[in-house]
């Protein structure tokens, strides 16, 4: 096992990988609650959605861990499940069965692109400066998620965002958890984030902010209401409306995953000569998990940026993903216990991880204005649009344009020009 996952080469251990896997799981465990709540508004069975969410996370995390040796957790994407529910099913009035068929087809296209190594070529064609910008932008995005979940930042009609109620008990708990984690990390404790989450949870229950679970073990809901339902609706995808939906599934998942891989590889020190080792296998694992997820009965899966929380604890290999999958397996039986892992518990971890990832900014060539503009736009638009994919797309549009303006067209990979044209068309005709 140590040899297969290259523990020695990547400077890690069983204990370190286990702590990283548990930390990542706790950071993304909310998906087991939130995904069924969102998707059930389409009329899907909430119990089946819980089981489908857990199983897709188990299978996806195992695939990317074993196939690519990457410390990543895979589960249904938060952005795409909202698009699936509110835009596709409710807005366009497309039945959820047909929408799942669209997710399945998008997954097949993903797999084809991965097998042909087109996705890998696209990642390798991205300039180093833009890769650093993507990683830093995701850092700001993750930190923004944490600040929002903690209640430190809230919505405001006049200013869009504003400071929240810092006297609110859940927000105070998040702030205390943040201080605990900072203290532990500054003491050189590698598992500081994980231990901080545990201590925050205990404090929350002691002071009545977090409700202790009323029972420990629960039954596993049946998957029958959603399993394989899409196969009876594949003939309904051949319309302009559904093709646009499929393209959106493809676009958002493609670049959410691309961004996550770049960020994670950079943070974990896996990036070599501006390339990600085993990127093709990681992308294939991601596409396969999307196909499996749609068959089980959930929207598109994606590599979770919350995986960076585990990397901050020391996760460096696919064994971290094995631990994540094991935790999701256990969660099938101990679902009631997950209620104690509230947003206030995970928020401090996301803020700290965001700060760690934001250090990628220092690697960008800030002396070259042609590089500064697309990198800055990539970084700033991720948190402001609440979309990793949108930030990447805007950066990809601007980079060839600024290089063209400075007569450095030959320094840009041809793939970047193709992507620039595709993204312009996407914003004009799809958004």
Buried (B, 14 or more C-beta within 10 A) or exposed (E): EEEEBBBEEBEBBEEBBBBBBBBBBBBBBBBBBBBBEBBBBBEBBBBBBBBBBBBBBBBBBBBBBBBBBBBBBBBBBBBBBBBBBBBBBEEBEBBBBBBBBBBBBBBBBBBEBBEEBBBBBBBBBBBBBBBBBBBBBBBBBBBBBBBBBBBBBBEEEEEEBEEBEEEBBBBBBBBBBBEBBBEBBEEEBBBBBBBBBBBBBEBBBEEEBBEEBEEEEBEEBEBEBBBEBBEEBBEBBEEEEBEBBBBBBBBBBBBBBBBBBBBBBBBBEBBEEEBBBBBBBBBBBBBBBBBBBBBBBBBBBBBBBBBBBBBBBBBBBBBBBBBBBBBBBEBBEBBBBBEBBBBBBBBBBBBBBBBBBBBBBEBBBEEBEBBBBBBBBBBBBBBBBBBBBBBBBBBBBBBBBBBBEEEBEEEBBEBBBBBBEBBBEBEEEEE
